[in-house]
């Protein structure tokens, strides 16, 4: 994962307030971003009960058009302490020959903005895209398999202690996520899981 600013890795014990923080932030973003935001979801490790994580909430906004969303969202997000990153693509899982354009996104982040709200990574992805689906599947698989949470949490904690740089941490973590996704896809097929199903 490339980023515009090199950041240090900090993984902390799970905080029960992450769930409320993610829900509150998602509701606020729905109001601010309007109808272009088809879905706003709390994703990532802070959305998984009991998971150690970086103390940064990950949210995903699903949209029908990335360019239109970028133009419409940037002003309101900047007012709330977010900065648009030049990072435009997600990691394509191993074994997939997808065109990288299928994994396009827009990405804003907020760090240390006093009074603006919690630190946050905001991933804007196309409705129905593989990266939108993967983020939700990863979260939901772990929620359905709490017995797997301690092992993945320990892996992330050890990795964070071994690597000083966030980009290196993400590069090492990506293949492990790819393995989790293989199991998660089998679970999705067996259970009929679909994104955004009530």
ABEGO torsion letter per residue (X at the ends): XBBABBBBBBBBBBBAAAAAAAAAAAAAAAAAAEAABABBBBBEAAABBGBBBBBBBBBBBBBABAAAAAAAAAAAAAAAGBBBBABABBBBBBGBABBAAAABBBBBBBBGBBGAEBBBBBBBBBBGBAAAAAAAAAAAAAAABAAAAAAAAAAAAAAAAABABAAAAAAAAAAAAAAAAAAAAAAAAAAGBBBGBX
